[in-house]
Structures are given as structure tokens and as C-alpha cells.
Amino acid sequence: MAKSPTEQLKEMALELRAIREREEYQGREITRLRDEIADDRKAPIALEKENAILRQQLQEHIKQVELWDSRRWGLIVLLLGAVLSLASGLIVTLAKK
């Protein structure tokens, strides 16, 4: 039996509503995916900046280590000189007795 024009219009209206809902969902999904793509494009830039900062911090750390290393060796040389001076003073004192 054939459907009446009113029933056909109701079915078409339901189909149209379903199509619009799918289209709205796809639009939201496209927007979400575009945002994700934009975030993914920003990620390498942020990583490069972080890498540059870390390299700079490493260079500063290396400079500090080199500075403290030279200071430590200077202190060792001074202490060694003091010990040798003390030892020579003791030897001279003992030799005079």
C-alpha cells in the first residue's frame, strides 16, 4: 500500500533531521581535528625551544664545573705547598738540634 504524502513528508523530515545531526557532528569533529593538528604543529617548536634552553643550561653547568675544578686544583697545590713548607721547616728545626 502506498504511503500518503503526509507520511512521506514526515519520513523525509526525520531523515533530514538525522542528516543535519550527522553534519553537525562531523563539523564538530572537523573542528576538533583541526585543533589537534594545530597543537601538533606547535609541539615541535616548543620542543626546539626546550632543547635550546637545556643546551644553554648544560653549557653553563660545564663552565661552572670547569671553574670549580680549577679552584680545587689551586687549593690542592696550595695545601701541598703548605705541607712541604711545614715539612721543610720541621726538617731544618730538627737538623739544627
Residue pairs with C-beta under 8 A, 6 or more apart in sequence:
3 11
